[in-house]
Amino acid sequence: MSRRSKSDSRALWIAAVPMFLLALSCLYPFYFALNNALKDNRGYILDRFGLVNDPTFANFITAWSRARFDEYFMNSFTVTVGAVLALLLISSLAGFALAVLRFPYRKLVFVVILASLMIPVQVVLVPFYQTILALDLLNTRTGLILSYTAFFLPFSVYLMTAFYSALPRELVEAARVDGARFIHVWWFIMLPMGRPALLTLAILNTLYCWNDVLISLLVLQDERTLMVGITALRGEYTTNVPLLSAAIVLAAAPIVILYVLFQRKIVAGIATGAVKG
């Protein structure tokens, strides 16, 4: 037993070293951005990779006020919250219907949804833009919310269908025997039991919507979201790297805080969906 425990411990250490290096490679870009955001332009030019000696918050103030990041932040916040709520509602209803109800061509509908996951966004940009123009949704937050909902809905429906399919069907049958309608079964049984998957789905879709550039750039051309505003800070010939770094930190901070607060629930939700799916 002692030899086996030693071999297991040695295997854990062997696996821990590359994982530690991988974690460092993921943390270094954020450290680089934060370190340079606290420098002025002269300090960055003199020492790009060294630790900041005289930290200043002027870049954050400039990015938030003069670079209109307060407007960009509200645009991103509004469309992200609207799209995530729409995705949770529609995917939960669709997942319940595909997992519980028995209707013609149910499996075909699910296969079509899975197949849509394989279509890159770039392939449908032209018809997508024509549809936005035809519906008069260009330069509107509503148009961007509907766009995010349409593009991210297939994965959301797939995840909720896989989760609901693994729940005991006896719960639905017992509720139906007691006289509950399907909408009541969804609201009082499926939604409470699906909280882990819904929370995971909410956080993943928040990441997708918040970090998007391409779809936002097409739909909101007069206004900008936060990520599009960051790209606009890059100059054609020169770039104020400390100002750009401050903007990156401001944009990444809400997502980092969200992940730190809910990291255990995210991992638990993903693991639950993987096991039950």
C-alpha angles and dihedrals in degrees: 000000000000092000091050092050091049092050091048091049091049091050090051091052091048090052093043095059098062090040090053091050090048090052091051091051089053095047097045097074091054091048090048092051094046093045093051093042088064092054129081120235093263092051091050093051092049095047118009099175102030126101116272113261101187108028119205133184094205092106092057092050092048093048093048098045113021095033090050093238090149089065093043091049092053091048092052092044094050098048093041094052092044094048094045093050091048091048093050093049098045097040092048092051093043093046090051091050094048094044102040111021122075112217134146117284092009093141091046091055090051092049091051090052090050091048091054088062088068095057112097117227091236091063094063100037095107098051089039092055091046090052092051090052093046092051092046091237098130114127093010129118089220089059092052092047091052090046093053090046092052096046098044098037099088094061091044093052091047093052095047093045091052091049097046092045090062094054116099110270089211088077091062093043092050091050091048091050088053089056101259118151121230092255089055091048089053094046102042102030114019099041096052092045092046096057095110092054093042092051092049090047092049093053094045092049090047089057092048095048097040095050097042119120107160101056093039091050091055099045103035103045099150096040125038139219122224098266093047089049090055092055089052090062091069111097126220094239106008134020129204095229097188090053091047090048091052090052091050091051092049091050095046097043097080092049093046091050091047092052094046091052096046104027095116093049091047092054092043092050094048091047091048092051092048094050096043096041 
